[in-house]
Amino acid sequence: MDLTVSTILVAFAGVLLICFMKGAFGGGFSIVGIPLLSIVMDPVTAGGLLAPLFIAMDLFALLYWKPSTWSKPDLVRLLPGLVTGIGIGYLLFRFLDHRAISIVMAATTLIFVSLWLVAGAEAMIRPRSTPKAITAGLASGITTMVAHSGGPPLAMYLLPLGLSKEIYAGTTSLFFTVGNATKAVPWLLLVKPTADVWTLMAICLLAIPAGVWLGWRFHGALDQRQIYRVCYGLLVVTALKLLWDGVSGYLA
């Protein structure tokens, strides 16, 4: 990666978009900003750049998503699987077929959204389930470690619970705060960022306050139904991105 003006501008815009998503939805849709970063750097370098920045983004987002917005019963069920999944993802990082994982996650997400469209929001409401929560946390941990795409498994567990928009966003925010803090060191060990990458990180830190604040204001402007519709729409975008990553990887 060359530290040019264009690299700085594109990376800054990508981080700003990711921060906006964290402010608006608490996290989980960070992958939508990664295509911007891939314009000026390879995915592995982008992962090394984002790993420490995610921690700063999450800590700033928690200024808005306070403990009163966390669904503690769900977090108790989700977090052990998340940490375990990150550990598995780290151990298997060099051996996993990232393309296949992306395709499977994309297909699962699209099926989930299709069921919501066919059945309707009310029919998709489900009670809490410890096995489902553990599975969602584990899947999220693995996919966030190998592809920064841990949002879909978590959303597929949380959205059918019918949580309020604030509780959904706050729970997601804390979930990824724990996940991003856990995976930061493994990612840095895998990537070993250069001096230019560290410099770019420092510059991109400036995007965090404005991005999170703008996202939080956007969240406040939407009602419960609108937030859920946007979340399902973003799941489609995320799934299509993962599908493209997987399929294009095999065709390359």
C-alpha positions as CSV (number, residue, x, y, z in Angstrom):
1,M,0.0,0.0,0.0
2,D,1.3,3.4,-1.0
3,L,0.4,6.3,1.3
4,T,-0.8,8.7,-1.3
5,V,-3.5,11.5,-1.1
6,S,-6.0,9.2,-2.9
7,T,-5.3,6.4,-0.5
8,I,-5.9,8.7,2.5
9,L,-9.1,10.1,1.0
10,V,-10.6,6.7,0.1
11,A,-9.6,5.1,3.4
12,F,-11.0,8.1,5.4
13,A,-14.3,7.9,3.5
14,G,-14.5,4.1,4.1
15,V,-13.9,4.6,7.9
16,L,-16.4,7.4,8.0
17,L,-19.0,5.1,6.4
18,I,-18.3,2.3,8.8
19,C,-18.6,4.7,11.8
20,F,-21.9,6.0,10.4
21,M,-23.2,2.4,10.4
22,K,-22.0,1.9,13.9
23,G,-23.8,5.0,15.1
24,A,-27.0,4.1,13.3
25,F,-27.2,0.4,13.9
26,G,-24.7,-0.3,16.7
27,G,-22.4,-2.3,14.4
28,G,-22.7,-5.5,12.3
29,F,-22.7,-3.8,8.9
30,S,-19.1,-2.6,8.8
31,I,-18.6,-4.7,5.7
32,V,-20.4,-2.1,3.6
33,G,-17.4,0.2,4.0
34,I,-14.8,-2.3,3.1
35,P,-15.3,-2.2,-0.7
36,L,-14.1,1.5,-0.5
37,L,-10.9,0.4,1.2
38,S,-10.4,-2.4,-1.3
39,I,-9.9,0.3,-4.0
40,V,-6.6,1.3,-2.5
41,M,-5.4,-1.8,-0.6
42,D,-5.7,-5.5,-0.5
43,P,-8.3,-7.1,1.9
44,V,-5.7,-8.4,4.3
45,T,-4.1,-4.9,4.7
46,A,-7.6,-3.5,5.1
47,G,-8.2,-6.0,7.9
48,G,-5.0,-4.9,9.7
49,L,-5.9,-1.2,9.3
50,L,-9.4,-1.7,10.6
51,A,-8.7,-4.0,13.6
52,P,-7.4,-1.2,16.0
53,L,-9.8,1.4,14.5
54,F,-12.8,-0.8,15.3
55,I,-11.9,-0.6,19.0
56,A,-11.8,3.2,18.9
57,M,-15.1,3.3,16.9
58,D,-16.8,1.0,19.4
59,L,-15.7,2.9,22.5
60,F,-16.9,6.1,20.9
61,A,-20.2,4.5,19.9
62,L,-20.8,3.4,23.5
63,L,-21.1,7.0,24.5
64,Y,-24.4,6.8,22.7
65,W,-25.4,3.1,23.3
66,K,-25.2,3.1,27.1
67,P,-25.9,0.0,29.3
68,S,-29.6,0.8,29.4
69,T,-29.7,-0.1,25.7
70,W,-28.0,-3.6,26.2
71,S,-30.1,-6.8,26.2
72,K,-28.1,-8.5,28.9
73,P,-29.9,-11.9,28.7
74,D,-29.0,-12.1,25.0
75,L,-25.4,-10.9,25.5
76,V,-24.9,-13.6,28.2
77,R,-25.9,-16.2,25.6
78,L,-24.1,-14.7,22.7
79,L,-20.6,-13.6,23.9
80,P,-19.1,-17.0,24.9
81,G,-19.7,-18.3,21.3
82,L,-18.3,-15.1,19.9
83,V,-15.0,-15.3,21.7
84,T,-14.7,-19.0,21.0
85,G,-15.5,-18.4,17.3
86,I,-12.8,-15.7,17.0
87,G,-10.3,-18.2,18.5
88,I,-11.3,-20.8,16.0
89,G,-11.1,-18.3,13.2
90,Y,-7.6,-17.3,14.2
91,L,-6.3,-20.9,14.3
92,L,-7.9,-21.7,11.0
93,F,-7.3,-18.4,9.2
94,R,-4.6,-19.7,6.9
95,F,-6.4,-22.9,6.1
96,L,-10.1,-21.8,5.7
97,D,-11.4,-21.3,2.2
98,H,-12.6,-17.7,2.6
99,R,-14.5,-17.9,-0.7
100,A,-16.6,-20.8,0.4
101,I,-17.3,-19.2,3.8
102,S,-18.4,-16.0,2.0
103,I,-20.8,-17.9,-0.3
104,V,-22.3,-20.0,2.4
105,M,-22.9,-17.0,4.7
106,A,-24.4,-15.0,1.7
107,A,-26.8,-17.8,0.8
108,T,-27.9,-18.3,4.5
109,T,-28.5,-14.5,4.8
110,L,-30.5,-14.3,1.6
111,I,-32.7,-17.2,2.7
112,F,-33.3,-15.6,6.0
113,V,-34.3,-12.3,4.4
114,S,-36.5,-14.1,1.9
115,L,-38.4,-15.9,4.7
116,W,-39.0,-12.5,6.3
117,L,-40.3,-11.1,3.1
118,V,-42.6,-14.0,2.5
119,A,-43.8,-14.5,6.1
120,G,-43.9,-10.9,7.2
121,A,-42.4,-9.2,10.2
122,E,-44.9,-10.5,12.7
123,A,-44.6,-14.1,11.7
124,M,-40.8,-13.9,12.1
125,I,-40.9,-13.1,15.8
126,R,-39.4,-15.9,17.8
127,P,-38.6,-16.5,21.5
128,R,-35.1,-16.6,22.8
129,S,-33.1,-19.8,22.3
130,T,-29.8,-20.5,24.0
131,P,-28.7,-23.0,21.3
132,K,-29.5,-20.5,18.6
133,A,-27.7,-17.8,20.5
134,I,-24.5,-19.9,21.0
135,T,-24.6,-20.9,17.3
136,A,-25.0,-17.3,16.2
137,G,-22.2,-16.1,18.4
138,L,-19.9,-18.8,17.2
139,A,-20.7,-18.2,13.5
140,S,-20.3,-14.4,14.0
141,G,-16.9,-14.9,15.7
142,I,-15.5,-17.1,12.9
143,T,-16.8,-14.8,10.1
144,T,-15.7,-11.6,11.8
145,M,-12.2,-13.0,12.2
146,V,-11.8,-14.2,8.6
147,A,-13.9,-11.6,6.7
148,H,-15.0,-8.7,9.0
149,S,-18.5,-9.9,8.4
150,G,-19.9,-11.0,11.7
151,G,-23.1,-9.0,11.4
152,P,-25.4,-11.4,9.5
153,P,-25.3,-14.3,12.1
154,L,-26.0,-11.8,14.9
155,A,-28.8,-10.1,13.0
156,M,-30.4,-13.4,12.2
157,Y,-30.6,-14.1,15.9
158,L,-31.6,-10.6,17.2
159,L,-34.0,-9.4,14.6
160,P,-36.6,-12.1,15.1
161,L,-36.7,-11.2,18.9
162,G,-38.5,-8.0,18.1
163,L,-36.3,-5.8,20.3
164,S,-36.9,-2.1,20.4
165,K,-34.6,-0.2,17.9
166,E,-32.5,1.2,20.8
167,I,-32.0,-2.2,22.5
168,Y,-31.2,-3.8,19.1
169,A,-28.5,-1.2,18.4
170,G,-27.1,-1.1,21.9
171,T,-26.9,-4.9,22.1
172,T,-25.2,-5.1,18.7
173,S,-22.8,-2.3,19.7
174,L,-21.6,-4.0,22.9
175,F,-21.4,-7.4,21.1
176,F,-19.0,-6.0,18.5
177,T,-17.1,-4.0,21.1
178,V,-16.2,-7.3,22.8
179,G,-15.6,-9.0,19.4
180,N,-13.4,-6.3,17.9
181,A,-11.3,-6.0,21.1
182,T,-10.8,-9.8,21.1
183,K,-9.8,-10.0,17.5
184,A,-7.5,-6.9,17.3
185,V,-4.3,-8.6,18.6
186,P,-4.8,-11.8,16.4
187,W,-5.3,-9.6,13.3
188,L,-2.2,-7.5,14.1
189,L,-0.2,-10.7,14.5
190,L,-1.4,-12.0,11.2
191,V,-1.0,-8.8,9.2
192,K,2.0,-7.0,10.9
193,P,1.0,-3.4,9.7
194,T,3.8,-1.3,8.1
195,A,4.6,2.3,9.2
196,D,2.4,3.7,6.4
197,V,-0.5,1.6,7.7
198,W,-0.1,2.9,11.2
199,T,0.1,6.5,9.9
200,L,-3.1,5.9,7.9
201,M,-4.8,4.6,11.1
202,A,-3.9,7.8,12.9
203,I,-5.4,9.9,10.2
204,C,-8.6,7.8,10.0
205,L,-9.1,8.3,13.7
206,L,-10.3,11.8,12.9
207,A,-13.3,10.4,11.0
208,I,-14.7,8.5,14.0
209,P,-16.5,11.2,16.1
210,A,-18.3,12.7,13.1
211,G,-19.2,9.4,11.6
212,V,-20.7,7.9,14.7
213,W,-22.6,11.1,15.6
214,L,-24.1,11.3,12.1
215,G,-25.2,7.7,12.3
216,W,-26.8,8.2,15.8
217,R,-28.8,11.1,14.5
218,F,-30.0,9.0,11.5
219,H,-31.1,6.3,13.9
220,G,-33.1,8.8,15.9
221,A,-34.9,10.1,12.8
222,L,-36.3,6.6,12.0
223,D,-39.1,4.8,13.7
224,Q,-39.0,1.1,14.8
225,R,-40.5,-0.3,11.6
226,Q,-38.2,1.8,9.4
227,I,-35.1,0.7,11.3
228,Y,-35.9,-2.9,10.9
229,R,-36.6,-2.5,7.2
230,V,-33.3,-0.8,6.8
231,C,-31.5,-3.6,8.7
232,Y,-33.1,-6.3,6.5
233,G,-32.1,-4.2,3.4
234,L,-28.5,-3.9,4.7
235,L,-28.5,-7.7,5.2
236,V,-29.2,-8.1,1.5
237,V,-26.4,-5.7,0.6
238,T,-24.0,-7.5,2.9
239,A,-25.0,-10.9,1.5
240,L,-24.5,-9.7,-2.1
241,K,-21.1,-8.3,-1.2
242,L,-20.1,-11.7,0.4
243,L,-21.5,-13.6,-2.6
244,W,-19.4,-11.4,-5.0
245,D,-16.3,-11.9,-2.9
246,G,-16.7,-15.6,-2.9
247,V,-17.7,-16.2,-6.5
248,S,-15.2,-13.7,-7.9
249,G,-12.5,-15.4,-5.9
250,Y,-13.1,-18.7,-7.6
251,L,-13.2,-17.0,-11.1
252,A,-10.0,-15.0,-10.6
